[in-house]
């Protein structure tokens, strides 16, 4: 789908202002004094309440590993389509390569994007693996790219660690013990995606490609590393769309629907989209920090003010996530 098929809302977004999406230095939280850690957590909490997005700098993930992971992604997408399909996800096994026609992410438009999905690999004798529980089957790996698996696994481990540190910051911002969220992340159904967005045919507005239509993320929170192409756009509270350009080495962190419901709406899940307005491919690497399959998500009573009512009903995370993936694989049921 192109810009010509869409309403005026898809006209080019305004450039971002740091007041809209702040850049937060995470180093003092990782290595600072209690006072410095508190200041960082407070800044993160403010961004989560007011915007739902922020940039995270000095996060501890080595730039060399980030660069290597982008190169691994490019090597996979450089293969012919038939080669990519050797690692394709299926109705029974949601991990692996997902061709572009699958991706709409619950939004109204989108699709000029292809995905390689990875999740937490458990031991072969883990009870959930042996039982064939949804979302617990092993990752798929390409056979002919020897550097691909070790690079992606190293990156996966790094962002798993960063997401744990972020959970501690979120908890501190909410006035909770730092380890509050950890019981919900014992065998999390996290997802790492290597994304590739094809370039538009030209820079004419009618040829601009919609990579991912307007949507809110499904899970708790997302750690996104962009390349230098740009294309991420975020909707402000007043309805105006702003561009969120890449900041070298910094993650874009955004709150998803699970965390919004967990915090009874205190942290906001914000609409965003990807529009490739450049004459080159766009690559990005989001990590979706989803909780365990077998947990119940409900507004946290400890953070509610006296007289505050729960705005969201409790729900089981497993069926919630399974429904999301089922919808994403619906094309297979149609025989397409």
Order of alpha helices (4+ residues) and beta strands (2+ residues): beta-alpha-alpha-beta-alpha-alpha-beta-beta-alpha-alpha-beta-beta-beta-beta-beta-beta-alpha-beta-beta-beta-beta-alpha-alpha
